[in-house]
Amino acid sequence: MTFEEMAWDFVEVFDELEIEQINEVLAKNVPYQTLEFFNKYSSDFAQMTETDVQTSKQLPNLMLIGYLLRVLEERLQPGEGLPD
């Protein structure tokens, strides 16, 4: 399985999770300071680039999904990442 295939599968599974399950995944895998950073950075970025409101609301989630994919990648292949 390529990283791209894994990422699509991950997003599909993540999209089906209930709020409680998402909170559990976050609590186990993402430091609180990282969540705060995503919110602040996304807000600042949206303001600087004059991003529309709907998109700016999704930026922290996009950063979070990317972070979780990276965590998953590192856990599957410590120190090596997934092959292309």
PDB file of N, CA, C and O in Angstrom, chain B, residues numbered from 101:
ATOM      1  N   MET B 101       0.848  -1.175   0.000  1.00  0.00           N
ATOM      2  CA  MET B 101       0.000   0.000   0.000  1.00  0.00           C
ATOM      3  C   MET B 101       0.891   1.235   0.000  1.00  0.00           C
ATOM      4  O   MET B 101       1.826   1.345   0.794  1.00  0.00           O
ATOM      5  N   THR B 102       0.592   2.144  -0.886  1.00  0.00           N
ATOM      6  CA  THR B 102       1.358   3.385  -0.936  1.00  0.00           C
ATOM      7  C   THR B 102       0.861   4.340   0.141  1.00  0.00           C
ATOM      8  O   THR B 102      -0.212   4.149   0.715  1.00  0.00           O
ATOM      9  N   PHE B 103       1.653   5.364   0.404  1.00  0.00           N
ATOM     10  CA  PHE B 103       1.249   6.369   1.383  1.00  0.00           C
ATOM     11  C   PHE B 103      -0.032   7.059   0.933  1.00  0.00           C
ATOM     12  O   PHE B 103      -0.906   7.339   1.754  1.00  0.00           O
ATOM     13  N   GLU B 104      -0.150   7.334  -0.358  1.00  0.00           N
ATOM     14  CA  GLU B 104      -1.349   7.997  -0.869  1.00  0.00           C
ATOM     15  C   GLU B 104      -2.592   7.141  -0.622  1.00  0.00           C
ATOM     16  O   GLU B 104      -3.626   7.658  -0.200  1.00  0.00           O
ATOM     17  N   GLU B 105      -2.494   5.844  -0.882  1.00  0.00           N
ATOM     18  CA  GLU B 105      -3.626   4.947  -0.638  1.00  0.00           C
ATOM     19  C   GLU B 105      -3.970   4.902   0.850  1.00  0.00           C
ATOM     20  O   GLU B 105      -5.142   4.926   1.229  1.00  0.00           O
ATOM     21  N   MET B 106      -2.943   4.837   1.680  1.00  0.00           N
ATOM     22  CA  MET B 106      -3.152   4.817   3.118  1.00  0.00           C
ATOM     23  C   MET B 106      -3.824   6.111   3.577  1.00  0.00           C
ATOM     24  O   MET B 106      -4.726   6.078   4.415  1.00  0.00           O
ATOM     25  N   ALA B 107      -3.396   7.234   3.042  1.00  0.00           N
ATOM     26  CA  ALA B 107      -3.967   8.523   3.422  1.00  0.00           C
ATOM     27  C   ALA B 107      -5.444   8.585   3.062  1.00  0.00           C
ATOM     28  O   ALA B 107      -6.252   9.047   3.868  1.00  0.00           O
ATOM     29  N   TRP B 108      -5.809   8.136   1.882  1.00  0.00           N
ATOM     30  CA  TRP B 108      -7.222   8.148   1.487  1.00  0.00           C
ATOM     31  C   TRP B 108      -8.040   7.240   2.395  1.00  0.00           C
ATOM     32  O   TRP B 108      -9.134   7.614   2.818  1.00  0.00           O
ATOM     33  N   ASP B 109      -7.524   6.050   2.699  1.00  0.00           N
ATOM     34  CA  ASP B 109      -8.218   5.139   3.611  1.00  0.00           C
ATOM     35  C   ASP B 109      -8.390   5.767   4.984  1.00  0.00           C
ATOM     36  O   ASP B 109      -9.456   5.673   5.591  1.00  0.00           O
ATOM     37  N   PHE B 110      -7.334   6.408   5.468  1.00  0.00           N
ATOM     38  CA  PHE B 110      -7.382   7.051   6.779  1.00  0.00           C
ATOM     39  C   PHE B 110      -8.462   8.135   6.816  1.00  0.00           C
ATOM     40  O   PHE B 110      -9.242   8.208   7.765  1.00  0.00           O
ATOM     41  N   VAL B 111      -8.502   8.965   5.789  1.00  0.00           N
ATOM     42  CA  VAL B 111      -9.486  10.050   5.743  1.00  0.00           C
ATOM     43  C   VAL B 111     -10.904   9.483   5.705  1.00  0.00           C
ATOM     44  O   VAL B 111     -11.799  10.020   6.357  1.00  0.00           O
ATOM     45  N   GLU B 112     -11.116   8.412   4.955  1.00  0.00           N
ATOM     46  CA  GLU B 112     -12.437   7.791   4.905  1.00  0.00           C
ATOM     47  C   GLU B 112     -12.853   7.260   6.274  1.00  0.00           C
ATOM     48  O   GLU B 112     -13.997   7.444   6.688  1.00  0.00           O
ATOM     49  N   VAL B 113     -11.933   6.603   6.976  1.00  0.00           N
ATOM     50  CA  VAL B 113     -12.231   6.084   8.311  1.00  0.00           C
ATOM     51  C   VAL B 113     -12.461   7.235   9.276  1.00  0.00           C
ATOM     52  O   VAL B 113     -13.423   7.214  10.044  1.00  0.00           O
ATOM     53  N   PHE B 114     -11.603   8.226   9.247  1.00  0.00           N
ATOM     54  CA  PHE B 114     -11.713   9.371  10.152  1.00  0.00           C
ATOM     55  C   PHE B 114     -13.046  10.089   9.956  1.00  0.00           C
ATOM     56  O   PHE B 114     -13.659  10.542  10.922  1.00  0.00           O
ATOM     57  N   ASP B 115     -13.490  10.190   8.713  1.00  0.00           N
ATOM     58  CA  ASP B 115     -14.738  10.875   8.395  1.00  0.00           C
ATOM     59  C   ASP B 115     -15.950  10.158   9.004  1.00  0.00           C
ATOM     60  O   ASP B 115     -16.978  10.789   9.253  1.00  0.00           O
ATOM     61  N   GLU B 116     -15.839   8.860   9.241  1.00  0.00           N
ATOM     62  CA  GLU B 116     -16.946   8.072   9.774  1.00  0.00           C
ATOM     63  C   GLU B 116     -16.964   8.008  11.301  1.00  0.00           C
ATOM     64  O   GLU B 116     -17.909   7.473  11.881  1.00  0.00           O
ATOM     65  N   LEU B 117     -15.940   8.542  11.958  1.00  0.00           N
ATOM     66  CA  LEU B 117     -15.874   8.475  13.414  1.00  0.00           C
ATOM     67  C   LEU B 117     -16.896   9.399  14.061  1.00  0.00           C
ATOM     68  O   LEU B 117     -17.215  10.465  13.535  1.00  0.00           O
ATOM     69  N   GLU B 118     -17.396   8.972  15.202  1.00  0.00           N
ATOM     70  CA  GLU B 118     -18.259   9.808  16.026  1.00  0.00           C
ATOM     71  C   GLU B 118     -17.384  10.824  16.765  1.00  0.00           C
ATOM     72  O   GLU B 118     -16.172  10.636  16.877  1.00  0.00           O
ATOM     73  N   ILE B 119     -17.994  11.892  17.263  1.00  0.00           N
ATOM     74  CA  ILE B 119     -17.255  12.949  17.969  1.00  0.00           C
ATOM     75  C   ILE B 119     -16.447  12.374  19.130  1.00  0.00           C
ATOM     76  O   ILE B 119     -15.293  12.753  19.326  1.00  0.00           O
ATOM     77  N   GLU B 120     -17.035  11.471  19.894  1.00  0.00           N
ATOM     78  CA  GLU B 120     -16.333  10.882  21.035  1.00  0.00           C
ATOM     79  C   GLU B 120     -15.093  10.108  20.581  1.00  0.00           C
ATOM     80  O   GLU B 120     -14.053  10.144  21.240  1.00  0.00           O
ATOM     81  N   GLN B 121     -15.212   9.416  19.464  1.00  0.00           N
ATOM     82  CA  GLN B 121     -14.083   8.657  18.928  1.00  0.00           C
ATOM     83  C   GLN B 121     -12.985   9.594  18.432  1.00  0.00           C
ATOM     84  O   GLN B 121     -11.800   9.331  18.638  1.00  0.00           O
ATOM     85  N   ILE B 122     -13.373  10.674  17.788  1.00  0.00           N
ATOM     86  CA  ILE B 122     -12.389  11.660  17.323  1.00  0.00           C
ATOM     87  C   ILE B 122     -11.655  12.251  18.519  1.00  0.00           C
ATOM     88  O   ILE B 122     -10.432  12.383  18.496  1.00  0.00           O
ATOM     89  N   ASN B 123     -12.392  12.604  19.555  1.00  0.00           N
ATOM     90  CA  ASN B 123     -11.759  13.153  20.759  1.00  0.00           C
ATOM     91  C   ASN B 123     -10.782  12.166  21.374  1.00  0.00           C
ATOM     92  O   ASN B 123      -9.724  12.565  21.859  1.00  0.00           O
ATOM     93  N   GLU B 124     -11.118  10.896  21.360  1.00  0.00           N
ATOM     94  CA  GLU B 124     -10.217   9.869  21.891  1.00  0.00           C
ATOM     95  C   GLU B 124      -8.940   9.761  21.056  1.00  0.00           C
ATOM     96  O   GLU B 124      -7.839   9.651  21.596  1.00  0.00           O
ATOM     97  N   VAL B 125      -9.104   9.794  19.736  1.00  0.00           N
ATOM     98  CA  VAL B 125      -7.931   9.741  18.845  1.00  0.00           C
ATOM     99  C   VAL B 125      -7.032  10.943  19.108  1.00  0.00           C
ATOM    100  O   VAL B 125      -5.811  10.809  19.194  1.00  0.00           O
ATOM    101  N   LEU B 126      -7.643  12.115  19.234  1.00  0.00           N
ATOM    102  CA  LEU B 126      -6.858  13.328  19.468  1.00  0.00           C
ATOM    103  C   LEU B 126      -6.148  13.262  20.818  1.00  0.00           C
ATOM    104  O   LEU B 126      -4.962  13.580  20.910  1.00  0.00           O
ATOM    105  N   ALA B 127      -6.858  12.853  21.857  1.00  0.00           N
ATOM    106  CA  ALA B 127      -6.274  12.802  23.194  1.00  0.00           C
ATOM    107  C   ALA B 127      -5.081  11.847  23.249  1.00  0.00           C
ATOM    108  O   ALA B 127      -4.127  12.091  23.988  1.00  0.00           O
ATOM    109  N   LYS B 128      -5.129  10.780  22.485  1.00  0.00           N
ATOM    110  CA  LYS B 128      -4.059   9.781  22.507  1.00  0.00           C
ATOM    111  C   LYS B 128      -2.889  10.106  21.584  1.00  0.00           C
ATOM    112  O   LYS B 128      -1.805   9.543  21.730  1.00  0.00           O
ATOM    113  N   ASN B 129      -3.106  11.011  20.636  1.00  0.00           N
ATOM    114  CA  ASN B 129      -2.088  11.203  19.596  1.00  0.00           C
ATOM    115  C   ASN B 129      -1.618  12.628  19.354  1.00  0.00           C
ATOM    116  O   ASN B 129      -0.604  12.828  18.685  1.00  0.00           O
ATOM    117  N   VAL B 130      -2.323  13.620  19.876  1.00  0.00           N
ATOM    118  CA  VAL B 130      -1.973  15.003  19.572  1.00  0.00           C
ATOM    119  C   VAL B 130      -1.851  15.794  20.872  1.00  0.00           C
ATOM    120  O   VAL B 130      -2.827  15.924  21.611  1.00  0.00           O
ATOM    121  N   PRO B 131      -0.664  16.320  21.156  1.00  0.00           N
ATOM    122  CA  PRO B 131      -0.515  17.154  22.355  1.00  0.00           C
ATOM    123  C   PRO B 131      -1.424  18.379  22.279  1.00  0.00           C
ATOM    124  O   PRO B 131      -1.651  18.932  21.203  1.00  0.00           O
ATOM    125  N   TYR B 132      -1.935  18.789  23.426  1.00  0.00           N
ATOM    126  CA  TYR B 132      -2.846  19.935  23.483  1.00  0.00           C
ATOM    127  C   TYR B 132      -2.203  21.181  22.884  1.00  0.00           C
ATOM    128  O   TYR B 132      -2.879  21.956  22.207  1.00  0.00           O
ATOM    129  N   GLN B 133      -0.918  21.384  23.121  1.00  0.00           N
ATOM    130  CA  GLN B 133      -0.219  22.553  22.586  1.00  0.00           C
ATOM    131  C   GLN B 133      -0.221  22.550  21.057  1.00  0.00           C
ATOM    132  O   GLN B 133      -0.247  23.607  20.427  1.00  0.00           O
ATOM    133  N   THR B 134      -0.194  21.371  20.476  1.00  0.00           N
ATOM    134  CA  THR B 134      -0.233  21.258  19.019  1.00  0.00           C
ATOM    135  C   THR B 134      -1.596  21.688  18.490  1.00  0.00           C
ATOM    136  O   THR B 134      -1.686  22.375  17.472  1.00  0.00           O
ATOM    137  N   LEU B 135      -2.649  21.285  19.179  1.00  0.00           N
ATOM    138  CA  LEU B 135      -3.999  21.709  18.775  1.00  0.00           C
ATOM    139  C   LEU B 135      -4.140  23.224  18.862  1.00  0.00           C
ATOM    140  O   LEU B 135      -4.716  23.854  17.975  1.00  0.00           O
ATOM    141  N   GLU B 136      -3.613  23.800  19.931  1.00  0.00           N
ATOM    142  CA  GLU B 136      -3.651  25.253  20.082  1.00  0.00           C
ATOM    143  C   GLU B 136      -2.890  25.937  18.955  1.00  0.00           C
ATOM    144  O   GLU B 136      -3.346  26.936  18.399  1.00  0.00           O
ATOM    145  N   PHE B 137      -1.722  25.388  18.624  1.00  0.00           N
ATOM    146  CA  PHE B 137      -0.918  25.949  17.544  1.00  0.00           C
ATOM    147  C   PHE B 137      -1.683  25.919  16.222  1.00  0.00           C
ATOM    148  O   PHE B 137      -1.701  26.912  15.495  1.00  0.00           O
ATOM    149  N   PHE B 138      -2.316  24.782  15.905  1.00  0.00           N
ATOM    150  CA  PHE B 138      -3.065  24.672  14.652  1.00  0.00           C
ATOM    151  C   PHE B 138      -4.154  25.741  14.579  1.00  0.00           C
ATOM    152  O   PHE B 138      -4.340  26.372  13.538  1.00  0.00           O
ATOM    153  N   ASN B 139      -4.862  25.939  15.670  1.00  0.00           N
ATOM    154  CA  ASN B 139      -5.927  26.948  15.679  1.00  0.00           C
ATOM    155  C   ASN B 139      -5.370  28.352  15.480  1.00  0.00           C
ATOM    156  O   ASN B 139      -5.909  29.119  14.682  1.00  0.00           O
ATOM    157  N   LYS B 140      -4.315  28.695  16.184  1.00  0.00           N
ATOM    158  CA  LYS B 140      -3.721  30.035  16.086  1.00  0.00           C
ATOM    159  C   LYS B 140      -3.116  30.264  14.703  1.00  0.00           C
ATOM    160  O   LYS B 140      -3.366  31.288  14.067  1.00  0.00           O
ATOM    161  N   TYR B 141      -2.318  29.303  14.246  1.00  0.00           N
ATOM    162  CA  TYR B 141      -1.667  29.440  12.950  1.00  0.00           C
ATOM    163  C   TYR B 141      -2.701  29.557  11.830  1.00  0.00           C
ATOM    164  O   TYR B 141      -2.561  30.400  10.943  1.00  0.00           O
ATOM    165  N   SER B 142      -3.728  28.724  11.866  1.00  0.00           N
ATOM    166  CA  SER B 142      -4.770  28.757  10.837  1.00  0.00           C
ATOM    167  C   SER B 142      -5.492  30.093  10.821  1.00  0.00           C
ATOM    168  O   SER B 142      -5.774  30.649   9.760  1.00  0.00           O
ATOM    169  N   SER B 143      -5.787  30.600  12.007  1.00  0.00           N
ATOM    170  CA  SER B 143      -6.460  31.895  12.104  1.00  0.00           C
ATOM    171  C   SER B 143      -5.586  33.004  11.522  1.00  0.00           C
ATOM    172  O   SER B 143      -6.053  33.827  10.735  1.00  0.00           O
ATOM    173  N   ASP B 144      -4.325  33.017  11.914  1.00  0.00           N
ATOM    174  CA  ASP B 144      -3.393  34.026  11.401  1.00  0.00           C
ATOM    175  C   ASP B 144      -3.230  33.912   9.884  1.00  0.00           C
ATOM    176  O   ASP B 144      -3.239  34.918   9.174  1.00  0.00           O
ATOM    177  N   PHE B 145      -3.082  32.695   9.401  1.00  0.00           N
ATOM    178  CA  PHE B 145      -2.908  32.464   7.967  1.00  0.00           C
ATOM    179  C   PHE B 145      -4.129  32.944   7.188  1.00  0.00           C
ATOM    180  O   PHE B 145      -3.996  33.608   6.160  1.00  0.00           O
ATOM    181  N   ALA B 146      -5.331  32.602   7.687  1.00  0.00           N
ATOM    182  CA  ALA B 146      -6.561  32.996   7.009  1.00  0.00           C
ATOM    183  C   ALA B 146      -6.682  34.515   6.937  1.00  0.00           C
ATOM    184  O   ALA B 146      -7.123  35.056   5.924  1.00  0.00           O
ATOM    185  N   GLN B 147      -6.295  35.199   8.003  1.00  0.00           N
ATOM    186  CA  GLN B 147      -6.359  36.657   8.008  1.00  0.00           C
ATOM    187  C   GLN B 147      -5.354  37.259   7.032  1.00  0.00           C
ATOM    188  O   GLN B 147      -5.679  38.187   6.292  1.00  0.00           O
ATOM    189  N   MET B 148      -4.137  36.729   7.032  1.00  0.00           N
ATOM    190  CA  MET B 148      -3.095  37.268   6.153  1.00  0.00           C
ATOM    191  C   MET B 148      -3.417  37.059   4.683  1.00  0.00           C
ATOM    192  O   MET B 148      -3.086  37.902   3.849  1.00  0.00           O
ATOM    193  N   THR B 149      -4.054  35.954   4.361  1.00  0.00           N
ATOM    194  CA  THR B 149      -4.319  35.634   2.959  1.00  0.00           C
ATOM    195  C   THR B 149      -5.750  35.963   2.548  1.00  0.00           C
ATOM    196  O   THR B 149      -6.170  35.665   1.430  1.00  0.00           O
ATOM    197  N   GLU B 150      -6.487  36.578   3.459  1.00  0.00           N
ATOM    198  CA  GLU B 150      -7.878  36.952   3.198  1.00  0.00           C
ATOM    199  C   GLU B 150      -8.698  35.761   2.703  1.00  0.00           C
ATOM    200  O   GLU B 150      -9.457  35.855   1.738  1.00  0.00           O
ATOM    201  N   THR B 151      -8.517  34.646   3.395  1.00  0.00           N
ATOM    202  CA  THR B 151      -9.232  33.415   3.077  1.00  0.00           C
ATOM    203  C   THR B 151     -10.703  33.565   3.458  1.00  0.00           C
ATOM    204  O   THR B 151     -11.024  34.186   4.471  1.00  0.00           O
ATOM    205  N   ASP B 152     -11.592  32.998   2.651  1.00  0.00           N
ATOM    206  CA  ASP B 152     -13.018  33.106   2.964  1.00  0.00           C
ATOM    207  C   ASP B 152     -13.330  32.352   4.264  1.00  0.00           C
ATOM    208  O   ASP B 152     -12.588  31.461   4.678  1.00  0.00           O
ATOM    209  N   VAL B 153     -14.426  32.725   4.883  1.00  0.00           N
ATOM    210  CA  VAL B 153     -14.788  32.220   6.212  1.00  0.00           C
ATOM    211  C   VAL B 153     -14.935  30.697   6.228  1.00  0.00           C
ATOM    212  O   VAL B 153     -14.421  30.040   7.134  1.00  0.00           O
ATOM    213  N   GLN B 154     -15.616  30.140   5.257  1.00  0.00           N
ATOM    214  CA  GLN B 154     -15.837  28.696   5.220  1.00  0.00           C
ATOM    215  C   GLN B 154     -14.510  27.935   5.149  1.00  0.00           C
ATOM    216  O   GLN B 154     -14.319  26.958   5.873  1.00  0.00           O
ATOM    217  N   THR B 155     -13.619  28.364   4.307  1.00  0.00           N
ATOM    218  CA  THR B 155     -12.312  27.718   4.181  1.00  0.00           C
ATOM    219  C   THR B 155     -11.493  27.894   5.450  1.00  0.00           C
ATOM    220  O   THR B 155     -10.846  26.952   5.908  1.00  0.00           O
ATOM    221  N   SER B 156     -11.517  29.086   6.017  1.00  0.00           N
ATOM    222  CA  SER B 156     -10.713  29.336   7.221  1.00  0.00           C
ATOM    223  C   SER B 156     -11.159  28.469   8.396  1.00  0.00           C
ATOM    224  O   SER B 156     -10.349  28.131   9.259  1.00  0.00           O
ATOM    225  N   LYS B 157     -12.432  28.110   8.434  1.00  0.00           N
ATOM    226  CA  LYS B 157     -12.920  27.214   9.490  1.00  0.00           C
ATOM    227  C   LYS B 157     -12.377  25.802   9.333  1.00  0.00           C
ATOM    228  O   LYS B 157     -12.265  25.062  10.310  1.00  0.00           O
ATOM    229  N   GLN B 158     -12.038  25.427   8.098  1.00  0.00           N
ATOM    230  CA  GLN B 158     -11.547  24.074   7.834  1.00  0.00           C
ATOM    231  C   GLN B 158     -10.033  23.935   7.956  1.00  0.00           C
ATOM    232  O   GLN B 158      -9.530  22.814   8.043  1.00  0.00           O
ATOM    233  N   LEU B 159      -9.307  25.026   7.964  1.00  0.00           N
ATOM    234  CA  LEU B 159      -7.843  24.957   7.999  1.00  0.00           C
ATOM    235  C   LEU B 159      -7.292  24.182   9.190  1.00  0.00           C
ATOM    236  O   LEU B 159      -6.403  23.353   8.995  1.00  0.00           O
ATOM    237  N   PRO B 160      -7.774  24.406  10.424  1.00  0.00           N
ATOM    238  CA  PRO B 160      -7.227  23.615  11.536  1.00  0.00           C
ATOM    239  C   PRO B 160      -7.458  22.116  11.346  1.00  0.00           C
ATOM    240  O   PRO B 160      -6.606  21.302  11.703  1.00  0.00           O
ATOM    241  N   ASN B 161      -8.603  21.758  10.788  1.00  0.00           N
ATOM    242  CA  ASN B 161      -8.888  20.341  10.555  1.00  0.00           C
ATOM    243  C   ASN B 161      -7.942  19.745   9.518  1.00  0.00           C
ATOM    244  O   ASN B 161      -7.487  18.610   9.661  1.00  0.00           O
ATOM    245  N   LEU B 162      -7.653  20.511   8.485  1.00  0.00           N
ATOM    246  CA  LEU B 162      -6.717  20.026   7.468  1.00  0.00           C
ATOM    247  C   LEU B 162      -5.321  19.825   8.050  1.00  0.00           C
ATOM    248  O   LEU B 162      -4.645  18.841   7.748  1.00  0.00           O
ATOM    249  N   MET B 163      -4.901  20.764   8.881  1.00  0.00           N
ATOM    250  CA  MET B 163      -3.593  20.620   9.525  1.00  0.00           C
ATOM    251  C   MET B 163      -3.587  19.411  10.455  1.00  0.00           C
ATOM    252  O   MET B 163      -2.598  18.680  10.521  1.00  0.00           O
ATOM    253  N   LEU B 164      -4.669  19.203  11.160  1.00  0.00           N
ATOM    254  CA  LEU B 164      -4.781  18.085  12.081  1.00  0.00           C
ATOM    255  C   LEU B 164      -4.729  16.746  11.348  1.00  0.00           C
ATOM    256  O   LEU B 164      -4.045  15.823  11.790  1.00  0.00           O
ATOM    257  N   ILE B 165      -5.441  16.638  10.243  1.00  0.00           N
ATOM    258  CA  ILE B 165      -5.420  15.409   9.448  1.00  0.00           C
ATOM    259  C   ILE B 165      -3.998  15.138   8.948  1.00  0.00           C
ATOM    260  O   ILE B 165      -3.526  14.003   9.002  1.00  0.00           O
ATOM    261  N   GLY B 166      -3.328  16.165   8.467  1.00  0.00           N
ATOM    262  CA  GLY B 166      -1.938  15.999   8.026  1.00  0.00           C
ATOM    263  C   GLY B 166      -1.039  15.531   9.153  1.00  0.00           C
ATOM    264  O   GLY B 166      -0.185  14.667   8.957  1.00  0.00           O
ATOM    265  N   TYR B 167      -1.228  16.098  10.324  1.00  0.00           N
ATOM    266  CA  TYR B 167      -0.430  15.711  11.496  1.00  0.00           C
ATOM    267  C   TYR B 167      -0.694  14.251  11.855  1.00  0.00           C
ATOM    268  O   TYR B 167       0.243  13.493  12.106  1.00  0.00           O
ATOM    269  N   LEU B 168      -1.964  13.856  11.881  1.00  0.00           N
ATOM    270  CA  LEU B 168      -2.302  12.473  12.224  1.00  0.00           C
ATOM    271  C   LEU B 168      -1.770  11.488  11.186  1.00  0.00           C
ATOM    272  O   LEU B 168      -1.350  10.384  11.533  1.00  0.00           O
ATOM    273  N   LEU B 169      -1.788  11.884   9.926  1.00  0.00           N
ATOM    274  CA  LEU B 169      -1.209  11.022   8.885  1.00  0.00           C
ATOM    275  C   LEU B 169       0.291  10.839   9.101  1.00  0.00           C
ATOM    276  O   LEU B 169       0.826   9.745   8.923  1.00  0.00           O
ATOM    277  N   ARG B 170       0.951  11.908   9.482  1.00  0.00           N
ATOM    278  CA  ARG B 170       2.393  11.823   9.745  1.00  0.00           C
ATOM    279  C   ARG B 170       2.683  10.924  10.950  1.00  0.00           C
ATOM    280  O   ARG B 170       3.624  10.130  10.924  1.00  0.00           O
ATOM    281  N   VAL B 171       1.874  11.051  12.000  1.00  0.00           N
ATOM    282  CA  VAL B 171       2.025  10.180  13.177  1.00  0.00           C
ATOM    283  C   VAL B 171       1.830   8.725  12.770  1.00  0.00           C
ATOM    284  O   VAL B 171       2.612   7.859  13.164  1.00  0.00           O
ATOM    285  N   LEU B 172       0.793   8.453  11.984  1.00  0.00           N
ATOM    286  CA  LEU B 172       0.535   7.092  11.522  1.00  0.00           C
ATOM    287  C   LEU B 172       1.695   6.566  10.685  1.00  0.00           C
ATOM    288  O   LEU B 172       2.122   5.423  10.849  1.00  0.00           O
ATOM    289  N   GLU B 173       2.194   7.395   9.799  1.00  0.00           N
ATOM    290  CA  GLU B 173       3.324   7.002   8.957  1.00  0.00           C
ATOM    291  C   GLU B 173       4.536   6.632   9.802  1.00  0.00           C
ATOM    292  O   GLU B 173       5.183   5.615   9.551  1.00  0.00           O
ATOM    293  N   GLU B 174       4.842   7.447  10.795  1.00  0.00           N
ATOM    294  CA  GLU B 174       5.995   7.175  11.650  1.00  0.00           C
ATOM    295  C   GLU B 174       5.812   5.907  12.467  1.00  0.00           C
ATOM    296  O   GLU B 174       6.778   5.184  12.709  1.00  0.00           O
ATOM    297  N   ARG B 175       4.605   5.632  12.887  1.00  0.00           N
ATOM    298  CA  ARG B 175       4.352   4.429  13.683  1.00  0.00           C
ATOM    299  C   ARG B 175       4.400   3.166  12.848  1.00  0.00           C
ATOM    300  O   ARG B 175       4.769   2.102  13.345  1.00  0.00           O
ATOM    301  N   LEU B 176       4.029   3.276  11.584  1.00  0.00           N
ATOM    302  CA  LEU B 176       4.075   2.109  10.710  1.00  0.00           C
ATOM    303  C   LEU B 176       5.491   1.765  10.280  1.00  0.00           C
ATOM    304  O   LEU B 176       5.823   0.591  10.118  1.00  0.00           O
ATOM    305  N   GLN B 177       6.325   2.778  10.093  1.00  0.00           N
ATOM    306  CA  GLN B 177       7.691   2.575   9.641  1.00  0.00           C
ATOM    307  C   GLN B 177       8.605   3.528  10.402  1.00  0.00           C
ATOM    308  O   GLN B 177       9.055   4.525   9.837  1.00  0.00           O
ATOM    309  N   PRO B 178       8.887   3.246  11.668  1.00  0.00           N
ATOM    310  CA  PRO B 178       9.703   4.174  12.469  1.00  0.00           C
ATOM    311  C   PRO B 178      11.038   4.516  11.802  1.00  0.00           C
ATOM    312  O   PRO B 178      11.805   3.633  11.419  1.00  0.00           O
ATOM    313  N   GLY B 179      11.291   5.821  11.673  1.00  0.00           N
ATOM    314  CA  GLY B 179      12.561   6.282  11.145  1.00  0.00           C
ATOM    315  C   GLY B 179      12.697   6.200   9.637  1.00  0.00           C
ATOM    316  O   GLY B 179      13.671   6.710   9.085  1.00  0.00           O
ATOM    317  N   GLU B 180      11.758   5.579   8.961  1.00  0.00           N
ATOM    318  CA  GLU B 180      11.910   5.411   7.521  1.00  0.00           C
ATOM    319  C   GLU B 180      10.812   6.073   6.719  1.00  0.00           C
ATOM    320  O   GLU B 180      11.057   6.473   5.581  1.00  0.00           O
ATOM    321  N   GLY B 181       9.616   6.209   7.255  1.00  0.00           N
ATOM    322  CA  GLY B 181       8.492   6.705   6.460  1.00  0.00           C
ATOM    323  C   GLY B 181       8.020   5.605   5.520  1.00  0.00           C
ATOM    324  O   GLY B 181       8.656   4.556   5.423  1.00  0.00           O
ATOM    325  N   LEU B 182       6.955   5.827   4.856  1.00  0.00           N
ATOM    326  CA  LEU B 182       6.434   4.845   3.903  1.00  0.00           C
ATOM    327  C   LEU B 182       7.060   5.064   2.537  1.00  0.00           C
ATOM    328  O   LEU B 182       7.355   6.196   2.152  1.00  0.00           O
ATOM    329  N   PRO B 183       7.260   3.977   1.809  1.00  0.00           N
ATOM    330  CA  PRO B 183       7.772   4.140   0.438  1.00  0.00           C
ATOM    331  C   PRO B 183       6.721   4.765  -0.447  1.00  0.00           C
ATOM    332  O   PRO B 183       5.525   4.660  -0.173  1.00  0.00           O
ATOM    333  N   ASP B 184       7.166   5.419  -1.514  1.00  0.00           N
ATOM    334  CA  ASP B 184       6.218   6.025  -2.474  1.00  0.00           C
ATOM    335  C   ASP B 184       5.590   4.982  -3.341  1.00  0.00           C
ATOM    336  O   ASP B 184       4.771   5.305  -4.202  1.00  0.00           O
TER     337      ASP B 184
END
